[in-house]
Amino acid sequence: MTQESDPQAAERVGKSGIEEQEKYTLSSSRTVIPLLKALIKKPDLITAKISGTSHSIMTAMLDVLPGKNLIILDYGPVEALNTKMLEADRIIFTCRHEMVETRFTCNQVQRVKYRGAPAFAAAIPSSVLYLQRRGYFRIKPLISHPVFLTLNREEEPSVKFKVVDIGIKGLALVDTENQLKTDTGDRIEKGKLTLPANPSLNVDLEVRYQIEAGSREAQACNRIGARFTNLTQKEEFILQRFINMVQIEQNSLAK
């Protein structure tokens, strides 16, 4: 029996796709609103498509008004299509922000006047799909929100290392006092990864490289790169949510 004709296989594929999307979905105002505001500063062209039809227009984010629970979008040049948008029950908005597919849905839009010109208004979406697919994409944690890896060693005091970059596949840390005696291929087990504003994760790692690097204080230190070997799907979800949060904050600070 082929996968296409096996209902259980099809169900598993469908479930996998849903879980994959959930991993990249922002669903708190702390992450959704800054991302929507970032669409204004770019600005990014947004495709607004009426669900279940071929009708779409190009628009752009003009304003985000959290106090009124509204987003304001540019009005289209073709009135016939604008009318279809106003009559639609569900509209899907998509764009590529910072080269990442970004998608959200609004149930209805209304015509308003914004700065003397017509515009669309809709309720702030409760969630945004921010589809960061680059498996080896890394972010540098914010100085104000550092990430640490703590190792508990038998018959020795625990040691804590600062993480200098992190992604879904792995991380890099600095060992300023040469406390971690490792070589490429060695395993680091039962580490505690502390993520700001997110649950801590218990992780196992495999060392991929170790190089000597200088610190800001001009002292020698080791930079160690390692890959995760045992992340569960739930833990990947937590880590991806943290990465998205930091990336949005970094983009907001840069602009």
N, C-alpha and C positions, 0 to 999 in steps of 0.2 A: 504493500500500500504506500503510495507516495505521500509526502508531507502535505501536498495540496488537498488530497482526498481524505486525510486523516483529521477528523474534527478536533481530537485532543491535541494533535500537533499544532493545528491552526490556532487553537485557544492559547497554547503555550507561547507561540510567536506573538500573538496579540497582547498577551499579558506582559511579555518581555518588552514590547514596544512601549506600553503604558508606563511600566516601571522605569524605563530609560528616560522618558519624558519627565516623569515626576522628579527624577534626580536633578534635573536642570530647571525646575520651576521655582520661581521666587514667589512667595505667598505671604509675606509680611510687609506692612507699610514701610518698615525700616529699609527694605531693599527695593520694593516696587517703586516708591515715589522718587528716590534718587535716580533710578534708571530712567524713568519717564522724563524727569527734568534734564537728564543728560541728552535725551533726544532733541531737546530745544537748542542746546548749546552747540550741537554739531554743525548745522542741523542735518538730520537724516530724512531722505524721502521715504515715505511710508505708503505701502499699497493697502488700500481699504477695499476689501472684497466682500460682497454680499454672500453669505453662506448659502451653498446649494445652487448658485447661479454663476454665470460668467461675467457678471457686471462688477467692475472695479474702477476706482479712481486713484490718482496719486495725490497724497496730502502730506502734511507735516505737522509736528507738534508745536503749537504756539504757546501754550501755557499749561501749568498744572496748579490747581487751586485746592489744596488739601482741606482748607476750611469749609469749602463748599462741596467737597467730594466730586470735583469736576476736572476733566481734561478738556482743553480747547484745541481744535484741529482746524487746519486751513480748509477753506471752502473750495470746491471744485469749479473748474471753468465751464463745465457743461451742465446746464440747469436740469436737463432731463435725467442725467445720472445722479445729480444731487437729490432730486425728488425721490428716486428709487432708494437712495441711502436713507433718507428720512422715513421712508415707509417700511424699511427692512426690520425684521425682528432680531437679526443677529449679523454682526459685521466682524470680520476677522482682519486685524491689522498686522502686517508683517514688514520688517525692514532688516537691514544688516548694520548693526551698530558695532563699531570697532571690529568689523569683520566677523561678528558673531550674529547668527540668526536670532532675531528677537520677534516674539509673537504674543499678541494679547487679543482678547475678544470683548466686545461690548454688545449688550443686548439691543440697545436703541441709541440713536443720536438725535439731537434736536438742532434746529437752526437758531442761532443767537447772533447778536451784534457784538463784535470784539474790536475795540479801538476804531470804531466807526465803519467797520466792514463786516460782511456776513461771515460766519464761521460755524463749524460743528461743535457741539458740546455733548459730552457723555460722562457717565459715572466713572470714577477712577476704577480700573479693573482690579479685581481682588487678587489676581495672580498674573505673572508674565513668564512666558517660556523664554529662557536665555540659554540657547542651545550651544554651549561651549563644547565642541567635539574634539578639540586638540588634546589627545591623551597625554602628551608630554608638555603641555602648557604649564608654566610655572609662574607663581606670583611671589613677590617679596613682601613679607608681612610688614605692616605699618609699624613705625618706631613706637607709636603710642599704644599699639596692641601687639606685643611680641608673642611669638610662638616658641614653646620650649619642648624638648624631649628629655624626659627624666628616666634614668636607668637605675633599678634597684639590683645591687650585686650581693651575692652571698658573702657574708662575713666581712663586707666592706661598706663604707658609707655610700648612700645613693649619690649620683652625679647628675647635674642638669646642664644641658647644652642648648645654646640659642640656635634656632632654625633660621637660616638666611634665605632659603627659598623652598617652595613646596608646591606640589601638584598631585593629581590623582595617582600617578605612578610612583612617586617617591619624594625625597627631600634632600636638602643639603644642610649641614650643620657645621658650626665652628667649634673646635676643641682648642681653647686658648692655653691650656696647661698640659696638653699631651696626656690626658687621662684615659683616652680610649685607645687601647692597643689592638689595632685591627689591620687586616690585609684585605685586598680585593677578594671577594667570594666568601668572607666570613659572615656569620649570622649574628645579628643583634636581636635578642629575644626579650619579650615582655617589657617593651618600652612604653612609657605613658606620654602621649602627645597632648599637650595642653593648647587648646584653641580658644581664643577670646570669644565670648558671647556664644559659645557652642559647647556641647559635651566633650569631655576628654575622651581620647581613643587609646585603647591598648593595642600596640602594633608590634609586629615582627618585621625585621629589615634584613636585607642582604647588601653588604657593602659593594659598591660598584667602582668607586675610585677614592683615592686619598692623595691630596696634594698639600704642599706647604704654601701658606699664603701669609701676607703681612696684614696686621690689624691697623686700625687708626692710630694706635699708640706706638706704631712702628715695631711691635714685637712679633716674633714669628708665631704662627698658629697653624693648625691643621684644618683644612676644609675637607669634609667627608661627605661623599654623595652615596645615597643608598636607595634601594627600591623597596616598596612594601610587598610583603609576600603573603599576607593573610587577611586583607581587608574584606569584610563582608559587604553585601550590597547596601545595608543600612549605614555602615561606616563610610562607604564611598559617598552616599547621599549627604551625610553630615559634612564630609570634607569638601565636596563640590559646593555645597551651600556656603561654607566659609570662604572658599576661593572666590565665588561670585560676589559675596559681600565686600571682600577686600578690593577686588578689581573695580567695583562700582565706586567705592570710596576714593580709591587712587585716581580714577578718571575725574571725579568731581573736584578733588584737590588740585589736579593738574590744570583744570580749566578755570 
